[in-house]
């Protein structure tokens, strides 16, 4: 409990630091969203409305500390401001519309890649020195390919050449987005190719990491002692070797899950997929500071929560953590 309380205090401080940086960075950048909005309106927005628009964006002539207090109070009310590129749509509405797409695609694909990769990595470690070692060069080559390049290759092969999957989009635009079997089937059909890209891109890395760690752990004295005691090979593999070898992968998986909220931006851009990564790309392209600020905040908090969950998992997986606490 002391260990967890220390971690909670640490992550609370990190979350406060992330909130503060998220507040300061847009205000320290040159220019402001109000001037960009008025300049891009082509005369449709009167310059006299600057003060009212600035109030919507949380920008005023008040001292920075007063603005910071208002910023924290707005966050307590889940008010992330108004989008500049989609004015006057609230940032929270854009995030809430994009988040389910990213979690459904990137989240599920990341979990599948992790489970398959770590499982196969344990098997390859157990069967080291056999024919299974011949697959390692192929996995190394696969791990070296950038995932966005993998996405372009799969689009060329499976969408352009063979035309099995659609090249982009989240669903068939001819179908109205409503909770029906036809719409669900269209979503799954359009998500298949980007999901395959993410799984292939992450799979090889998990296999190599888990295989190498398991081989290292299997050379430890306590594993040799377990084998000398005559324990079943499966118990030695999973109860002694894999349980300790998976600890670094848990940390990597937590970071990957935290990054899920940000989405695999390049993958979503390549497939024109309506997730948070694509929304962030559009916000950067349009210099939409409020939307970028809201997305960065959500991504930062997601990474913090994912790391906290990983630390809690460590308490149950590694008894040494409990003893050190």
PyMOL commands that set and color helices and strands:
alter all, ss='L'
color gray80, all
select helices_A, chain A and resi 2-28+33-40+47-56+64-76+91-126+131-144+147-161+181-217+221-228+233-245+247-260+265-270+276-285+289-317+319-324
alter helices_A, ss='H'
color red, helices_A
deselect
rebuild
show_as cartoon
